[in-house]
Amino acid sequence: MSTFDRRIRIAPSILAADFADFGRECEAIEEQGADWVHVDVMDGHFVPNLTFGPQLCTAIRPHIRGVMDVHLMIAPVDSYIDAFAAAGADILTAHLEAGPHIHRTLQAIRGAGMRPGLALNPGTPVEAAAPLLDMIELVCVMTVNPGFGGQKFIASQVDQVRRLRALIGDRPVHIEIDGGVIPETAPLVAAAGADVLVAGSAVFNGGSVADPAPYGNNIRAIRAAAEAAVPRRREEAHA
């Protein structure tokens, strides 16, 4: 198992990729410096959009060398856990708001061999995560309302991140930010304690699998902006 560290990680969301060429898109973003590949799963019920399922994860898994970070914006969750495990998800994140038994859901994710993550909507106080911090490896703070890419960053969530970082203390739990991450907002959340930044259009804009260099430029710009806000962050190995 990799040693835990809080180095800044960039996790491009393939929601903004070319749907007709997901395999090569995943390869391109990793080659251009992405740390994780983020997959946003939406059901048209828990959130007002419909995207991917386990079959898509199975299809792209051979094209991902590193971490496949799967964010479930669905309800219920439990009946799909084994399918995402079989599809090769490394991290499986469920929303606290998706059902009444989140503790059991997180146990089931761990039991299926994946790293459990917990997501919080903007209207949910981070203190609600406190009883669950010892059983998870990641908290995903939504800085937009879940459901669609390209939304404006909710600035009030920066204080949520700061409070969450204090709650986590020295636990080996990542703070992931999902929504509105661009070079201008990345420093705000990084300074508050976030270490995994999900970005969709901010990574994929201007590039393609035929011309992936803009992906790398975009990833480096977000990373540099975030790292500048935490200048004493140590350089450590990739997870």
C-alpha positions as CSV (number, residue, x, y, z in Angstrom):
1,M,0.0,0.0,0.0
2,S,1.3,3.5,-0.9
3,T,2.4,5.8,1.9
4,F,-0.2,8.5,2.6
5,D,0.8,12.1,1.8
6,R,-0.9,15.4,1.2
7,R,0.9,16.3,-2.0
8,I,-1.5,18.1,-4.4
9,R,-3.1,15.7,-6.8
10,I,-5.0,16.7,-10.0
11,A,-7.9,14.4,-10.9
12,P,-9.4,15.3,-14.3
13,S,-13.1,14.5,-14.6
14,I,-13.9,12.6,-17.8
15,L,-17.3,14.2,-17.8
16,A,-15.6,16.9,-19.8
17,A,-13.8,14.4,-22.1
18,D,-14.7,13.2,-25.6
19,F,-17.4,10.6,-25.0
20,A,-16.5,8.9,-28.3
21,D,-12.9,8.3,-27.2
22,F,-12.7,7.7,-23.5
23,G,-9.9,5.2,-23.6
24,R,-7.5,7.5,-25.4
25,E,-8.6,10.5,-23.3
26,C,-7.7,8.6,-20.1
27,E,-4.3,7.7,-21.6
28,A,-3.8,11.3,-22.7
29,I,-4.5,13.0,-19.4
30,E,-2.2,10.6,-17.5
31,E,0.6,11.1,-20.0
32,Q,0.1,14.9,-19.5
33,G,0.4,14.7,-15.7
34,A,-2.9,13.7,-14.2
35,D,-2.6,11.9,-10.9
36,W,-6.0,10.3,-10.8
37,V,-8.8,9.8,-13.3
38,H,-12.2,10.9,-11.9
39,V,-15.4,9.3,-13.0
40,D,-18.7,11.1,-12.2
41,V,-21.5,8.6,-12.0
42,M,-25.0,10.2,-12.0
43,D,-28.4,8.5,-12.0
44,G,-30.9,11.2,-13.0
45,H,-32.5,10.7,-9.7
46,F,-30.2,11.8,-6.9
47,V,-28.9,14.5,-9.2
48,P,-30.6,15.9,-12.3
49,N,-28.3,14.3,-14.9
50,L,-27.5,10.8,-16.3
51,T,-24.0,9.8,-17.1
52,F,-22.0,6.6,-16.6
53,G,-22.2,3.2,-15.0
54,P,-20.0,0.2,-14.1
55,Q,-19.7,-0.9,-17.8
56,L,-18.0,2.4,-18.6
57,C,-15.5,1.9,-15.8
58,T,-14.8,-1.7,-17.0
59,A,-14.2,-0.3,-20.5
60,I,-11.7,2.4,-19.4
61,R,-9.9,0.5,-16.7
62,P,-7.3,-1.0,-19.1
63,H,-6.5,2.5,-20.2
64,I,-5.8,3.8,-16.7
65,R,-2.4,3.1,-15.2
66,G,-3.0,4.9,-11.9
67,V,-6.0,5.6,-9.6
68,M,-9.6,5.3,-10.9
69,D,-11.5,7.6,-8.6
70,V,-15.3,6.9,-8.9
71,H,-17.7,9.4,-7.5
72,L,-21.3,8.0,-7.1
73,M,-24.0,10.6,-7.3
74,I,-26.7,8.0,-7.1
75,A,-29.2,6.6,-4.7
76,P,-29.3,3.9,-3.5
77,V,-25.7,3.0,-3.5
78,D,-25.3,-0.4,-1.9
79,S,-26.7,-2.5,-4.7
80,Y,-24.0,-1.2,-7.1
81,I,-20.9,-1.5,-4.9
82,D,-19.9,-5.0,-6.1
83,A,-20.3,-4.0,-9.8
84,F,-18.0,-1.0,-9.4
85,A,-15.5,-3.2,-7.5
86,A,-15.6,-5.7,-10.4
87,A,-15.1,-2.8,-12.8
88,G,-11.8,-1.9,-11.2
89,A,-12.6,1.2,-9.2
90,D,-9.8,2.1,-6.7
91,I,-11.7,4.7,-4.7
92,L,-15.5,4.6,-4.5
93,T,-17.2,7.7,-3.0
94,A,-20.8,7.8,-1.8
95,H,-22.8,10.8,-0.8
96,L,-23.7,11.2,2.9
97,E,-27.1,12.4,1.7
98,A,-27.7,9.4,-0.6
99,G,-29.3,7.1,2.0
100,P,-30.1,6.6,5.7
101,H,-27.3,4.0,6.3
102,I,-24.1,5.6,5.1
103,H,-22.0,3.8,7.8
104,R,-23.1,0.5,6.4
105,T,-22.4,1.7,2.8
106,L,-18.9,2.7,3.7
107,Q,-18.3,-0.6,5.4
108,A,-19.5,-2.4,2.2
109,I,-17.2,-0.4,0.0
110,R,-14.2,-1.3,2.1
111,G,-15.4,-4.9,2.2
112,A,-15.5,-5.1,-1.5
113,G,-11.8,-4.1,-1.7
114,M,-12.0,-0.4,-2.5
115,R,-11.0,2.7,-0.7
116,P,-14.1,4.4,0.8
117,G,-14.8,8.0,0.1
118,L,-17.6,10.3,1.5
119,A,-19.0,13.2,-0.5
120,L,-20.8,16.2,1.1
121,N,-23.2,18.5,-0.8
122,P,-22.8,22.3,-0.3
123,G,-25.8,22.4,2.1
124,T,-24.4,19.7,4.4
125,P,-22.2,20.8,7.3
126,V,-18.8,19.1,7.4
127,E,-19.4,18.2,11.0
128,A,-21.8,15.6,9.8
129,A,-18.8,13.6,8.6
130,A,-17.1,13.5,12.0
131,P,-18.4,10.1,13.1
132,L,-17.2,8.6,9.8
133,L,-13.7,9.9,9.6
134,D,-12.0,6.8,11.0
135,M,-13.5,4.5,8.3
136,I,-12.9,6.5,5.1
137,E,-9.8,7.6,3.1
138,L,-11.3,10.6,1.4
139,V,-13.9,13.4,1.9
140,C,-15.1,15.0,-1.3
141,V,-16.4,18.5,-0.7
142,M,-18.7,19.6,-3.4
143,T,-18.0,23.2,-4.3
144,V,-20.9,23.3,-6.8
145,N,-24.3,21.6,-6.5
146,P,-23.8,18.1,-8.0
147,G,-25.2,17.2,-11.3
148,F,-23.5,19.2,-14.0
149,G,-20.0,20.3,-15.0
150,G,-19.0,23.8,-15.7
151,Q,-20.8,25.4,-12.7
152,K,-19.5,28.4,-10.8
153,F,-17.5,27.7,-7.7
154,I,-19.3,28.3,-4.4
155,A,-16.9,30.4,-2.4
156,S,-18.5,29.8,1.0
157,Q,-17.3,26.2,0.8
158,V,-13.7,27.3,1.4
159,D,-14.5,27.7,5.1
160,Q,-16.1,24.2,5.0
161,V,-12.8,22.8,3.8
162,R,-10.9,24.7,6.6
163,R,-13.2,23.2,9.3
164,L,-13.0,19.8,7.8
165,R,-9.2,19.9,7.8
166,A,-9.3,20.7,11.5
167,L,-11.7,17.8,12.1
168,I,-9.5,15.3,10.2
169,G,-6.4,16.2,12.2
170,D,-3.6,13.6,11.6
171,R,-5.9,11.0,10.1
172,P,-4.8,9.7,6.7
173,V,-7.8,11.2,4.9
174,H,-7.6,13.1,1.7
175,I,-9.8,16.2,1.1
176,E,-11.0,16.3,-2.5
177,I,-12.6,19.3,-4.1
178,D,-15.2,18.8,-6.9
179,G,-16.6,21.7,-8.7
180,G,-15.4,24.9,-10.3
181,V,-11.7,24.2,-9.8
182,I,-9.6,26.5,-12.0
183,P,-6.2,28.2,-11.4
184,E,-8.0,31.1,-9.6
185,T,-9.9,28.9,-7.1
186,A,-7.4,26.1,-6.6
187,P,-5.2,28.2,-4.2
188,L,-8.2,29.0,-2.1
189,V,-9.0,25.4,-1.3
190,A,-5.4,24.2,-1.2
191,A,-4.6,26.8,1.4
192,A,-7.7,25.7,3.4
193,G,-6.4,22.1,3.4
194,A,-7.5,20.3,0.2
195,D,-5.1,18.0,-1.5
196,V,-7.1,16.4,-4.4
197,L,-8.5,18.8,-7.0
198,V,-11.1,17.5,-9.5
199,A,-11.3,19.6,-12.7
200,G,-13.3,18.9,-15.9
201,S,-13.5,21.6,-18.5
202,A,-10.5,23.4,-16.8
203,V,-8.3,20.5,-17.9
204,F,-9.9,19.4,-21.2
205,N,-10.5,22.9,-22.7
206,G,-8.4,23.5,-25.8
207,G,-7.1,20.0,-26.2
208,S,-7.9,16.7,-27.7
209,V,-6.4,13.2,-28.0
210,A,-4.8,14.4,-31.3
211,D,-3.4,17.5,-29.5
212,P,-3.1,16.7,-25.8
213,A,-0.5,19.3,-24.9
214,P,-3.2,21.8,-23.7
215,Y,-4.3,19.1,-21.2
216,G,-0.8,19.2,-19.7
217,N,-0.6,23.0,-19.7
218,N,-4.0,23.1,-17.9
219,I,-3.0,20.5,-15.3
220,R,0.3,22.3,-14.6
221,A,-1.4,25.6,-14.2
222,I,-3.9,24.3,-11.7
223,R,-1.2,22.4,-9.8
224,A,1.2,25.4,-9.7
225,A,-1.5,27.7,-8.4
226,A,-2.5,25.2,-5.7
227,E,1.1,24.4,-4.7
228,A,1.9,28.1,-4.5
229,A,-0.7,28.4,-1.7
230,V,1.1,25.7,0.4
231,P,4.8,26.5,-0.2
232,R,6.0,24.2,2.5
233,R,4.3,21.1,1.1
234,R,6.9,18.3,0.9
235,E,7.6,16.6,-2.4
236,E,6.6,13.0,-1.9
237,A,5.9,9.9,-4.1
238,H,2.7,9.5,-6.0
239,A,0.0,7.4,-4.4
